[in-house]
Amino acid sequence: MNQKEPDTRTKSSKTIPIVIIILIIGAAIGLFVYETWFSETSDEKVYVSSVSVLTGNLENGMRNRYQGVVESNNTWTAPVDQNRTIKEYKVAVGDTVEVGTVLLEYDNSEIEEAIANSKTELQRLNDDLASLNAELAELNTEVAEATDDLAREEASLEIQQKQIDIRSKNTEIAAKQQEITNQENTLQSTTLASEMAGVVKSIGADDGSGAITIVDVNTFQIKGRVNEQNLSSLYVGEKVIIYSRVSNDIHWKGKITKIDTDNATSSGDEYDDEDDEMTSSSNYPFYTSIKNTEGLAVGQHVYIEENVGQLKDKDASIIELDSYLIVDSDTDAPYVWADNGSGRLEKRSVTLGEYNEDADRFRIEDGLTMTDLLAQPEEDLKEGMKTVNSEEEDDQDSSEEDQDEDEADEDDDEE
């Protein structure tokens, strides 16, 4: 008995519309998701930077660095006698001196001549005094022998004047004797000795005073300069790191002791588009103390960097992130705004570790690598926003600027 076989073509024809319906529904859902997630944010963009830049954990560094020079914190200027001629300097710039080291020798020929002249003048004054005393004696004799009252009165008046002249002459003689004493004392000081141990920094001055400056090589400070744009980021008492220009592995620690806003210097002209004129940017000196001066020398050039705990970040595998970059850091679900790897913004959960109170940073135990790109948290950030790598854009801008400058140079050459 023959059985009727099922019609498979009928089942297949029924399956095709179902698949189409499923595909349509899937497309609709996809379109809905795209519209709800990307439509509002597709045209918006947010700038992101790599974790390595944000943490400053780069070989060449990304923090503000200021040029500095090592100075002595204790300086002594030798009191050179401006009334004497210097015969010979006994030291040179760079020499090390101790207390009592002879710095210079005076030329005594002038003072010896001055003493001789003073003694001649003293002899003249004494001769004048002797003459006045002789004249006074004669007047006293005249008064004693006078028989006429008028003659006696006239002689008495002359006696009074002579006595005044004698007192004045005695005053001149006393002053001249003191002058000779001072000159002879000066003659005994034929040299000038140092009152401080240190190194000779300078000899002579623009004003011709011949001054000698000694610096104490055991008490250092670093003098740096900060421009007006970064001035507000520094403060007295702030911890800093002083780096050798040879290697970042050579460094010292210190604190800012003074920011001298009263002695600004111009750093050159800048063009102001709004005012269509050239403006000057000011630099301000600031000073830092040093904890350990080993390896430093007066005049040595260094770099100064704010100490925000970067020395603890020497291990490239350790990430310490500024707290302001972490959202809900005080909850059980902290996160950051990160690039999802496809040029879109996402909330990235992170696991927090130890908190560095001095630097206001959290150790990131999990969730980030140095190459991840982060955005600074803002209220209007949304997942799905387009991300723009600020580092790549800066490089592009720099390249364009260099190209413009090259083209401008070529135009000048052609002209």
C-alpha positions in Angstrom: 0.0 0.0 0.0 1.5 3.2 -1.0 2.0 6.1 1.6 1.8 9.7 0.5 5.2 11.5 1.0 5.1 14.9 2.8 5.4 18.0 0.6 8.7 19.5 1.7 8.4 22.3 -0.8 5.4 23.6 1.1 7.3 23.7 4.5 10.3 25.4 2.8 8.0 28.0 1.3 6.5 28.7 4.7 10.0 29.0 6.3 11.3 31.7 4.0 8.8 34.4 5.0 9.6 33.7 8.7 13.3 34.3 8.1 12.6 37.5 6.3 10.4 38.7 9.1 13.2 37.9 11.6 15.7 39.8 9.6 13.4 42.7 9.3 12.8 42.8 13.0 16.6 42.5 13.7 17.3 45.3 11.3 14.6 47.4 13.0 16.1 46.7 16.4 19.6 47.5 15.2 18.3 50.7 13.7 16.6 51.6 16.9 19.7 50.9 18.9 21.8 53.0 16.5 19.3 55.8 16.6 19.0 55.9 20.3 22.7 55.4 21.1 24.5 57.1 18.2 22.2 59.5 16.6 22.4 62.1 19.3 26.1 61.7 19.8 27.4 60.9 16.3 28.2 64.5 15.6 29.5 65.3 19.0 33.2 64.7 19.8 35.3 64.6 22.9 39.0 64.8 23.3 40.9 62.0 24.9 44.5 61.5 26.0 46.5 58.4 26.7 47.0 57.2 30.3 50.7 57.5 29.8 50.4 61.2 29.1 47.8 61.8 31.9 50.0 60.1 34.4 53.3 61.6 33.1 54.7 58.1 32.9 56.7 58.8 29.7 60.4 58.6 29.1 60.6 62.2 28.0 58.1 63.5 30.6 54.9 65.4 30.0 54.8 67.6 33.1 55.7 71.3 33.3 59.4 71.6 33.6 61.2 74.8 34.4 64.8 75.6 33.7 66.9 76.3 36.8 70.5 77.1 37.9 72.3 76.2 41.1 73.1 79.3 43.2 74.7 79.7 46.6 72.3 80.6 49.4 75.1 82.5 51.3 77.2 85.2 49.6 79.8 87.6 51.1 81.2 90.7 49.3 84.6 91.7 50.5 84.7 95.3 51.8 87.3 96.7 49.4 88.7 100.1 50.4 87.6 102.5 47.7 90.2 105.1 48.7 93.1 102.8 48.0 94.7 101.4 44.9 94.8 97.6 44.5 98.3 96.4 43.8 97.5 92.8 43.1 94.7 90.2 43.4 95.9 87.1 45.2 93.0 84.9 44.0 91.1 84.2 40.8 87.5 83.4 39.9 86.8 79.8 40.9 89.4 79.5 43.6 88.5 77.9 46.9 89.3 80.1 49.9 89.2 79.7 53.7 88.6 82.2 56.4 91.8 84.3 56.5 92.9 83.7 52.9 94.5 86.8 51.5 92.3 88.1 48.6 94.3 91.1 47.5 97.2 93.4 48.3 97.0 97.2 48.3 99.5 99.6 46.8 101.0 101.5 49.7 102.9 104.1 47.8 99.9 106.4 47.8 99.2 106.1 51.5 102.9 106.6 52.3 103.0 109.8 50.3 99.8 110.9 52.0 101.3 110.3 55.4 104.4 112.3 54.4 102.2 115.2 53.3 100.2 115.1 56.5 103.3 115.2 58.6 104.5 118.2 56.6 101.2 119.9 57.2 101.4 119.1 60.9 104.8 120.7 61.2 103.4 123.9 59.5 100.5 124.0 62.0 102.9 123.6 64.9 105.0 126.4 63.5 101.9 128.6 63.2 101.0 127.8 66.8 104.5 128.7 68.0 104.2 132.1 66.2 100.8 132.7 67.7 102.1 131.9 71.2 105.1 134.3 70.6 102.8 137.1 69.5 100.6 136.5 72.5 103.6 136.8 74.8 104.5 140.1 73.3 101.0 141.4 73.7 101.0 140.4 77.3 104.2 142.4 77.8 102.7 145.4 76.1 99.7 145.4 78.4 102.0 145.1 81.4 104.2 148.0 80.3 101.4 150.3 78.9 100.8 153.6 80.8 98.0 154.7 78.5 94.6 153.3 79.1 93.7 153.3 75.4 96.8 151.4 74.5 96.2 148.9 77.2 92.6 148.4 76.0 93.7 147.9 72.4 96.4 145.4 73.4 93.9 143.5 75.5 91.5 143.1 72.5 94.4 141.7 70.4 95.2 139.3 73.2 91.7 137.9 73.2 91.8 137.4 69.4 95.2 135.6 69.6 93.8 133.3 72.2 90.9 132.4 69.9 93.4 131.8 67.0 95.5 129.6 69.3 92.5 127.5 70.3 91.5 127.1 66.6 95.1 126.1 65.7 95.2 123.5 68.5 92.0 122.0 67.1 93.6 121.8 63.6 96.7 120.2 65.0 94.7 117.5 66.9 92.7 116.7 63.8 95.9 116.4 61.7 97.5 114.1 64.4 94.4 111.8 64.3 94.6 111.8 60.5 98.2 110.7 60.6 97.3 108.0 63.2 94.5 106.7 60.9 96.8 106.7 57.9 99.5 104.8 59.7 96.9 102.2 60.9 95.8 101.8 57.3 99.3 101.4 56.2 99.6 98.4 58.5 96.6 96.7 56.6 98.4 96.0 53.4 96.1 93.1 52.5 92.4 92.1 52.6 91.5 88.6 53.9 88.3 86.6 53.4 85.9 86.4 56.2 84.0 83.4 54.8 85.0 80.0 53.4 83.8 79.4 49.9 84.5 79.9 46.2 85.4 83.1 44.5 82.4 83.9 42.3 83.5 87.3 40.8 86.3 89.8 41.0 85.8 93.4 40.0 82.5 95.1 39.2 81.1 97.3 36.4 81.3 100.3 38.7 85.0 99.9 39.1 84.8 99.1 42.8 87.1 96.1 42.5 84.7 94.1 44.7 85.3 90.4 45.4 82.3 88.1 45.9 82.6 84.8 47.8 79.9 82.1 47.7 79.4 79.3 50.2 79.5 76.1 48.3 77.8 74.1 51.0 74.5 76.0 51.1 72.7 75.8 47.7 69.4 77.0 46.3 67.9 76.6 42.8 66.8 79.7 40.9 64.2 78.9 38.3 61.9 80.9 36.0 58.2 80.5 35.4 56.1 82.4 32.8 52.9 84.2 33.6 50.8 81.4 32.1 52.0 78.9 34.6 52.6 81.3 37.5 49.4 80.4 39.3 50.3 76.7 39.3 53.3 77.2 41.7 53.1 78.2 45.4 55.6 78.7 48.2 56.1 75.5 50.2 55.3 73.3 47.2 57.4 70.1 46.9 59.6 69.9 43.7 62.0 67.6 42.1 65.3 68.9 40.6 66.5 66.8 37.7 70.0 66.7 36.2 70.1 67.6 32.6 72.2 64.5 32.0 69.7 61.9 33.2 66.3 61.8 34.9 67.8 59.1 37.1 69.8 61.8 38.8 67.5 64.0 40.9 67.2 65.9 44.2 64.1 66.9 46.2 63.3 70.4 47.6 60.6 73.0 48.2 59.7 76.3 46.7 60.8 79.0 49.2 60.1 82.2 47.2 58.3 83.4 44.1 59.6 86.8 43.2 56.7 88.6 41.4 58.4 92.0 41.8 61.2 91.2 39.4 59.6 90.1 36.1 61.6 89.9 32.9 60.3 89.8 29.3 60.5 86.5 27.5 60.0 88.0 24.0 57.1 89.2 21.9 54.0 87.3 21.0 51.3 88.2 18.4 47.9 89.0 19.8 45.2 88.4 17.0 42.5 90.3 18.9 44.4 93.5 19.5 46.4 93.1 16.3 49.6 94.0 18.1 52.7 92.4 19.6 52.6 91.6 23.3 55.3 90.5 25.8 55.1 87.5 28.0 56.7 87.9 31.5 58.9 85.5 33.4 59.2 85.4 37.1 62.1 84.1 39.2 61.4 81.5 41.9 63.7 79.8 44.4 63.8 76.3 45.9 65.6 74.8 48.8 67.6 71.5 48.4 67.5 68.6 50.9 70.7 66.9 49.7 73.3 68.9 47.7 75.6 66.0 46.8 76.5 66.1 43.1 75.5 69.8 42.7 77.8 72.7 41.9 77.3 76.4 41.7 76.3 77.4 38.2 75.0 74.0 37.2 71.9 74.0 35.0 69.0 71.8 36.0 65.3 71.1 35.5 62.7 71.8 38.1 59.4 69.8 38.2 56.5 69.8 40.6 56.6 66.8 42.8 53.2 65.0 42.5 54.5 61.5 43.3 56.0 60.8 39.9 59.1 59.1 41.3 56.8 56.4 42.6 55.7 55.7 39.0 59.0 54.5 37.8 57.5 51.1 37.1 55.7 51.5 33.8 53.2 48.7 34.9 52.0 50.8 37.8 49.2 53.3 37.0 48.4 56.0 39.5 45.6 58.2 38.1 44.5 61.7 39.3 41.4 61.4 41.3 39.5 64.0 39.2 39.6 61.5 36.2 37.8 58.9 38.2 34.0 59.1 38.6 32.3 57.7 41.7 35.7 56.9 43.3 34.0 56.9 46.7 31.6 54.1 45.7 31.8 50.4 44.9 31.4 51.1 41.2 34.1 53.6 40.1 34.6 54.2 36.4 36.4 56.4 33.9 35.4 57.8 30.5 37.4 55.8 28.0 37.7 55.2 24.3 36.2 51.8 23.5 38.9 51.0 20.9 36.6 52.0 18.0 36.7 55.7 18.3 33.6 55.9 20.6 33.3 56.9 24.3 32.3 54.4 27.0 32.1 54.0 30.7 35.0 51.8 31.8 34.8 50.2 35.2 38.1 50.2 37.1 39.4 48.6 40.3 41.0 51.1 42.7 43.9 50.3 44.9 46.0 52.5 47.3 45.2 56.2 47.5 48.2 58.6 47.4 47.0 61.5 49.5 50.1 63.8 48.7 49.5 63.5 45.0 45.7 63.0 45.2 46.0 59.8 43.0 44.5 56.3 43.0 46.4 53.2 42.1 44.6 51.4 39.3 44.6 47.7 40.0 42.6 46.6 37.0 40.7 48.1 34.0 43.3 50.3 32.3 46.6 50.1 30.5 49.1 52.9 29.6 47.8 53.0 26.0 44.1 53.4 26.9 42.6 56.8 26.0 40.7 58.8 28.6 38.5 61.9 28.6 38.2 64.3 31.4 34.8 63.8 33.1 32.1 66.4 32.3 28.4 66.5 32.8 27.5 66.4 29.1 29.5 63.3 28.3 27.5 60.4 26.8 28.4 56.9 25.8 28.9 56.6 22.0 30.3 60.1 21.5 33.1 60.3 19.0 36.6 60.5 20.5 39.5 62.5 19.1 43.0 61.7 20.2 44.4 65.1 21.3 48.0 63.9 21.0 47.6 63.0 17.3 45.8 66.2 16.6 48.6 68.2 18.3 51.1 66.3 16.1 49.1 67.1 13.0 48.9 70.8 14.0 52.6 70.9 14.6 53.3 69.3 11.2 51.0 71.8 9.5 52.7 74.7 11.3 56.1 73.4 10.3 54.9 73.0 6.7 53.6 76.6 6.7 56.9 77.9 8.0 58.8 75.9 5.4 56.6 77.3 2.7 57.0 80.9 4.0 60.8 80.4 4.0 60.7 79.2 0.4 58.6 82.2 -0.6 61.2 84.5 1.1 64.0 82.7 -0.7 62.2 83.2 -4.1 61.8 86.9 -3.4 
